[in-house]
Amino acid sequence: MFVRKIGIDLGTANTLVFIPKKGIVANEPSVVAVVRNENTVLAVGNEARDMIGRTPDTITAYRPLREGVIADYRVTEAMLRYFINKAGGRFRLFRPEVMVGAGIPINEPSGHMVVDIGGGTTDIAVISLGGIVTATSVKVAGDKLDQAIADYIKKNYNLAIGDRTAEDVKIKIGSAVAIDDESLRMEIRGRDLMSGLPRTIDIHSAEVTAAIADELDEIIRAIKNVLHDTPPELSADIMNKGIVVSGGGALLRNIDELILQETGVPAHIAEEPLLCVAKGTGIALEHLDVYKRSIMSKR
């Protein structure tokens, strides 16, 4: 019987679907809109994301995954069905391979390190000969950075902003290292917490850097812990080749520079960092004989 295969990167922030020989066929937010009284799914993906903060009391739009963990299994199942149907039918599922998608030759007798900063978690691992040598995962990633920005604006400007606005601030002017560039500013609209009326403020990139500093410190500590637990020979390999940064968090300005400053190890951003897991899944599906041991070692 012919079995079609699909690779799914089920992330806290986004879900990507990869089909061998076709590539990425779906890339949408991991958001579902549900009608509360009827307990039915109204929208999924881009359509549901556009509803966040704009729905009546009878409808709620939210992410069914929190900090990298499924928080609502029923809604997550409905979301998966949506993406599978969008991809064209039923498939056999396998686990993803972020390092493969980042172009790292994981089966070589050499150390490779990746830092995958997603929406809910940051996953860090050192791999050699197709197996995980040391790894850790922390529940600090894109969502926590967004929340830190919203909290900073609330505390310093007495202004309430939504999740999407906080994310926009992070994307447009956010930086892991302070930038001395006066042009890197942004107007933010929100609700004044005193008057309850709409208000606009102007914020500089340096303020965003300060807002997310504590969260980035947690990620750096996790990276240092993994480096500390890495055998000396593999540490030398990582020093020579550098740390590969993937996931949506890799798009934060100067995250590679921050890692270098804090660890002394060079870091570089993976090509198409948002697609690494999905692409790696597809490559693993096409070459299961080569990557089978790596996939099984993660279970």
Secondary structure as GFF3:
##gff-version 3
##sequence-region A 1 299
A	DSSP	beta_strand	5	10	.	.	.	ID=ss1
A	DSSP	beta_strand	14	19	.	.	.	ID=ss2
A	DSSP	beta_strand	23	29	.	.	.	ID=ss3
A	DSSP	beta_strand	32	35	.	.	.	ID=ss4
A	DSSP	beta_strand	40	44	.	.	.	ID=ss5
A	DSSP	alpha_helix	46	49	.	.	.	ID=ss6
A	DSSP	beta_strand	59	62	.	.	.	ID=ss7
A	DSSP	beta_strand	65	66	.	.	.	ID=ss8
A	DSSP	beta_strand	69	70	.	.	.	ID=ss9
A	DSSP	alpha_helix	73	87	.	.	.	ID=ss10
A	DSSP	beta_strand	92	93	.	.	.	ID=ss11
A	DSSP	alpha_helix	98	101	.	.	.	ID=ss12
A	DSSP	beta_strand	112	117	.	.	.	ID=ss13
A	DSSP	beta_strand	122	128	.	.	.	ID=ss14
A	DSSP	beta_strand	131	138	.	.	.	ID=ss15
A	DSSP	alpha_helix	142	157	.	.	.	ID=ss16
A	DSSP	beta_strand	159	160	.	.	.	ID=ss17
A	DSSP	alpha_helix	163	173	.	.	.	ID=ss18
A	DSSP	beta_strand	185	192	.	.	.	ID=ss19
A	DSSP	beta_strand	198	204	.	.	.	ID=ss20
A	DSSP	alpha_helix	205	211	.	.	.	ID=ss21
A	DSSP	alpha_helix	213	228	.	.	.	ID=ss22
A	DSSP	alpha_helix	232	241	.	.	.	ID=ss23
A	DSSP	beta_strand	243	246	.	.	.	ID=ss24
A	DSSP	three_ten_helix	248	251	.	.	.	ID=ss25
A	DSSP	alpha_helix	255	263	.	.	.	ID=ss26
A	DSSP	beta_strand	267	269	.	.	.	ID=ss27
A	DSSP	three_ten_helix	273	275	.	.	.	ID=ss28
A	DSSP	alpha_helix	276	286	.	.	.	ID=ss29
A	DSSP	alpha_helix	288	297	.	.	.	ID=ss30
###
